[in-house]
Amino acid sequence: MEKFKNVMSRPVPLNSAHVDTDQIIPKQFLKRIERTGFGQFLFFDWRFNDDGSPNEKFILNDLRFKNSEILLAQENFGCGSSREHAPWALRDYGFKVIISSSFADILYNNCFKNCILPLVLNEKDLEYLFESTLNFNDYMLNIDLEKNLLADNKGFKIYFDIDSFRKKCLLEGLDDISLTLEHSEKIDMYEKKL
Amino acid sequence: MAPLTLFEKIWKNHVVHEEKGKPSLLYIDLHLVHEVTSPQAFEGLRQAGRQVRRKDKTFATMDHNVPTIDRYNIKDPISLQQIETLSSNCKEFDIELFDLNSPYQGIVHVIGPEQGLTRPGQTIVCGDSHTSTHGAFGALAFGIGTSEVEHVLSTQCLWQNKPKTFEVRVDGKRQSGVTAKDIILSIIGEIGTAGATGYVIEYTGEAIRSLSMEQRMTICNMSIEGGARAGMISPDETTINYLKERPRIKNIENLEQLINEWRNLASDEGSEFDKKLILNADKMAPQVSWGTSPGMVSGIDSKIPNPNDIEDSVKRKSTEDALSYMGLKPDTCIEDIKIDTVFIGSCTNGRLEDLIAASKVIQGNKVPSNINAIVVPGSQIVKIKAEQLGIDKIFKDAGFDWRESGCSMCLAMNPDKLSPGERCASTSNRNFEGRQGKGGRTHLVSPVMAAAAAINGRFTDIRSLDLDLGDY
């Protein structure tokens, strides 16, 4: 897997709670048999009008946040279906970090498998990020995973919590299956008892 | 020994490797596979030159893309490609497949229990969030992503952080017409769609114990809609009676011993949970969802909430957005909502008891001509058994379409879908925007409530019809 590097970007503020994976990638795009090319379908029903033109009211189409690598969302991001097409689409579109006050379980897990850092912040800090990125046109956020550091260009700085094992996997781009195969003997032993 | 919960017993029995500060490596007893979330996993195996470690613990079926009118005539070329890809992958990796020609084909969470693949004490995974269904048998069952599907195919194990435990106790006795679906919708309404994130729920209490296996599956199925990693119910005589006649179980040599082991899995007296919620079924009303998440739900005898009454700004905005999408006005009586379409089916409510109960409501009635109503059995076995009982005839006489098994309109990956603005009384599990088709408006209800809505063209309190629904 690709290694996670520092991210510096103006975050895009998606002011919705309980964004489900059916919105992140609608079901008509789940039929591909590849892992790639899903970015064009990200938030499809919100991003595009019925005639295929971009929905200008949707925040991802706001030019101020073009090419952003950090997505801000309200609580319980990624609930619903287990489809890994959701993080495939998010990553392929260009997002490397998603920040919310909480994530749904399966999507949270799936992010780590796809070199996306899902960051949980408290509501106050999240609110600050939402306001700042809307208020300052030069707003930039820096995420340094090695140091657990989130800092902006306005003097705001916090150290975030992240599971140390998951952090290591992201930074080193470790492949889960290879890690597991190091324990092959233990799996063999377990199976002998069955 | 300290008393343990069902979850703790299963977890302990499946840890292959653990280290402080890391997730545990868990052994997986049963891996179910379907066509949508597996192609990239098989491709990953091929690229790395890896094999499927335990073919005997891996089973596949096709359900999401399957047309329910003419199943052999898949017009969408991409759907067809997914179906064919699963067939060729199962052939290449030598995995048992319940394909469109199999008399046992059906929705993955219907056929696992039906065949007796699902058993108490197992760890069960599938690339599908409704895998929680299998927890009804006292298994630890949860949905995984495609990377994890590949991981399980290749290693038969999974890295998991240990979730916390949550007891949801439902005391009391349901009124007639209040079903398992209404219990689980009430629970989600109470805790919210993220209320159980990070937890495994065990459902306990008199109102749960009195449910049949099929109804217990409805409860566990929707655990994920409350954010839970899994939902489970301790095995008891109801579980054992259901399982001992199943095709893959009835001929097991030491079945009696196995059954005793199942009995011992139930949570011990005095075992403790990290979190607890107690509800009472006595006062529960049949539920109808009015918004765009399964937590946005009310009793049939109440009104749609008014966003102006909500203090929390994020919650208020969610409610406003939901009502705008659903085309509903605040303070409308639920019974005044008219519907266009009725869908009875899905892994939540597409089993035989669901169809029997709905048919009792339909019997002798007609669906108005402006309403489109379909019934989609959860599996070919459900379909055949229902036809043997003459249930198909009751539905057809009333004006329902009687279909072949599959996921159908639950997620609109096949030809069954809603048009923009079309309003549906649905027995499925998700009312997200566009879930049943772009612009479609979904109201989640029980099969008997869906049936009553089909006849009256609007939501109707099933209790007012005064029908004998037996134990359903």
Boltz contact constraints between the chains, C-beta under 6 A:
constraints:
  - contact:
      token1: [A, 17]
      token2: [B, 314]
      max_distance: 6.0
  - contact:
      token1: [A, 17]
      token2: [B, 318]
      max_distance: 6.0
  - contact:
      token1: [A, 18]
      token2: [B, 193]
      max_distance: 6.0
  - contact:
      token1: [A, 18]
      token2: [B, 293]
      max_distance: 6.0
  - contact:
      token1: [A, 20]
      token2: [B, 432]
      max_distance: 6.0
  - contact:
      token1: [A, 22]
      token2: [B, 432]
      max_distance: 6.0
  - contact:
      token1: [A, 22]
      token2: [B, 435]
      max_distance: 6.0
  - contact:
      token1: [A, 26]
      token2: [B, 434]
      max_distance: 6.0
  - contact:
      token1: [A, 27]
      token2: [B, 411]
      max_distance: 6.0
  - contact:
      token1: [A, 27]
      token2: [B, 412]
      max_distance: 6.0
  - contact:
      token1: [A, 27]
      token2: [B, 413]
      max_distance: 6.0
  - contact:
      token1: [A, 30]
      token2: [B, 36]
      max_distance: 6.0
  - contact:
      token1: [A, 31]
      token2: [B, 78]
      max_distance: 6.0
  - contact:
      token1: [A, 31]
      token2: [B, 79]
      max_distance: 6.0
  - contact:
      token1: [A, 31]
      token2: [B, 82]
      max_distance: 6.0
  - contact:
      token1: [A, 33]
      token2: [B, 39]
      max_distance: 6.0
  - contact:
      token1: [A, 33]
      token2: [B, 85]
      max_distance: 6.0
  - contact:
      token1: [A, 35]
      token2: [B, 40]
      max_distance: 6.0
  - contact:
      token1: [A, 45]
      token2: [B, 434]
      max_distance: 6.0
  - contact:
      token1: [A, 45]
      token2: [B, 438]
      max_distance: 6.0
  - contact:
      token1: [A, 74]
      token2: [B, 314]
      max_distance: 6.0
  - contact:
      token1: [A, 76]
      token2: [B, 194]
      max_distance: 6.0
  - contact:
      token1: [A, 79]
      token2: [B, 193]
      max_distance: 6.0
  - contact:
      token1: [A, 81]
      token2: [B, 129]
      max_distance: 6.0
  - contact:
      token1: [A, 82]
      token2: [B, 128]
      max_distance: 6.0
  - contact:
      token1: [A, 82]
      token2: [B, 129]
      max_distance: 6.0
  - contact:
      token1: [A, 82]
      token2: [B, 143]
      max_distance: 6.0
  - contact:
      token1: [A, 82]
      token2: [B, 145]
      max_distance: 6.0
  - contact:
      token1: [A, 84]
      token2: [B, 145]
      max_distance: 6.0
  - contact:
      token1: [A, 84]
      token2: [B, 146]
      max_distance: 6.0
  - contact:
      token1: [A, 102]
      token2: [B, 194]
      max_distance: 6.0
  - contact:
      token1: [A, 105]
      token2: [B, 197]
      max_distance: 6.0
  - contact:
      token1: [A, 105]
      token2: [B, 229]
      max_distance: 6.0
  - contact:
      token1: [A, 106]
      token2: [B, 143]
      max_distance: 6.0
  - contact:
      token1: [A, 110]
      token2: [B, 145]
      max_distance: 6.0
  - contact:
      token1: [A, 113]
      token2: [B, 147]
      max_distance: 6.0
  - contact:
      token1: [A, 165]
      token2: [B, 22]
      max_distance: 6.0
  - contact:
      token1: [A, 176]
      token2: [B, 151]
      max_distance: 6.0
  - contact:
      token1: [A, 177]
      token2: [B, 151]
      max_distance: 6.0
  - contact:
      token1: [A, 177]
      token2: [B, 154]
      max_distance: 6.0
  - contact:
      token1: [A, 180]
      token2: [B, 155]
      max_distance: 6.0
  - contact:
      token1: [A, 180]
      token2: [B, 157]
      max_distance: 6.0
  - contact:
      token1: [A, 183]
      token2: [B, 17]
      max_distance: 6.0
  - contact:
      token1: [A, 183]
      token2: [B, 25]
      max_distance: 6.0
  - contact:
      token1: [A, 186]
      token2: [B, 16]
      max_distance: 6.0
  - contact:
      token1: [A, 186]
      token2: [B, 17]
      max_distance: 6.0
  - contact:
      token1: [A, 187]
      token2: [B, 16]
      max_distance: 6.0
  - contact:
      token1: [A, 187]
      token2: [B, 157]
      max_distance: 6.0
  - contact:
      token1: [A, 190]
      token2: [B, 16]
      max_distance: 6.0
  - contact:
      token1: [A, 190]
      token2: [B, 27]
      max_distance: 6.0
